[in-house]
Amino acid sequence: MADERPNTLPPLDEKGFPYDTNWVSILQFFVKESDQAEFERDMESMYELAKKQPGYIWAHYGRSMIDGRWFVISEWESYDEMKAWEHEPTHDQLGDAWKPRYDHSRDMQNRKLIPWYRPDKPRKAWTK
């Protein structure tokens, strides 16, 4: 149940995160209609580059059928590998280039740093 709490907390590493935890990054972008095609091309090139990064597990991106909202979801083996991708030079440069082109009334939103449990892996004792 969602409101059940474990009896004990997991051991934490030096950053205060649970050991052996994958990380999911969830990003939301609002892209102007005139920039949709170029944004999609850039998303595809970043997707291909991400697949070559250490710690990459999977990623998916897609556009809302209703508005210019895009979501990018990716899973990483560790927090450090996820952060390294965020600051990979090509990725960082492209991100900076796009910032002024987002729909300013609805800025890019970043909801990363989400430790989670993979359904196909054995559950850690503290998640049961």
N, C-alpha and C positions, 0 to 999 in steps of 0.2 A: 504494500500500500504506500502511496505517496507520502502520507504523514507519519509513517513508522520511522523511527530513528534507530540506528544501530546502537548496541550496548557499549561498544568501544569505538574509538576513532582509529583510523589507520596511522601507522607510523609515518612521520613526515620527513622530507629531506631538508637540506639547509635553507631552502627557499620557502619552506612551509607547505609544500605540495606533497600529496601522497606518492610514494614510490611506485614504479611500474604502472604509470597511468598514461594512457594515450590522451591527446588533446585535440579538440575540435575547434576550428576557427569558423565563425559565421559572420560574413560581411554582407551589408546591404548598401546598394548604390542606387541613386536616382539619377538617371542619365537623360539628358535632353533628347527629344525625338530626332533632331537633326544629327545627333552624334551616335545613334544606336548601331549603325553598321560598323563604324570604325571601332566603337567600344567592343563589339562582339569579336572583331578580328584580333584586337589586343588581348581580350580574354582568352581566346584560343591559344595565342602564342605564350601567354603566361601559364596556362594549363600545361602545355607541352614542356615548358621550362621547369615547372614545379615537379613534374613526374621524375625529373632527374636529380632532385635534391635529396640529401640524406634525411631519413626519417619520414619521408612522404609515404602515406598509405593509400589514400584515395582523395579525389576531389570531384565536385560537381558544381556547375554554374548554370543559371537559367534566368530568363526574363519573365516577368509577370505578363499575363495575357491582358491585363487591365490598364496598367500604366507603365512608366519607364523604370520601374523598380527591377533591379537585378539582385540575385542572391549568389554568393559564392560560399560553399561549404567545403572544408577540407579537414582531413584527419592526419595527425602527425604522431610519431612514436614518442616524442618528448616535447616539453615546453621549450627547451633550448633549440631544438631543431625547427620548431614552428617559428620562433623568434628569428632564427638565422635566415629562414626563407623571407620573412618580412623585410629584412635588411639586405637581401641579395641585391647586388648593384643594379642589374637590369630591372628587376621587379621594383626596387625603390625608385629608380629614375622614372619609370613609366607611371607609377602611382603619383609622383609629384607632378608630372606633366598633365595628368587628368584632373587634379584637384580643382583648378579654376573652371573646368567644363561641366562639373556636376550641376544639377538643378539646385541653385542656392536656397530655394525655399524649403528644400528637403535634403539636407546635407548627408554625405556618406556616413553610415553608422557601422561601428565595429563592435561586435559582440563575441570576441574571442576569449581565450583562456578558460575553456570549459573542459575540465577533466571528465572523462566518462568511461563507462564500462562497455566493452564490445560484446555483443550477444553471442558471438561464435567462440569466445574464449572463456576459460574457467573463471567464475566470479571470485573476487577476493573475499576473504572472510568478513570484512567490515561492510560489504554490500549486501550480504544475505539477510 
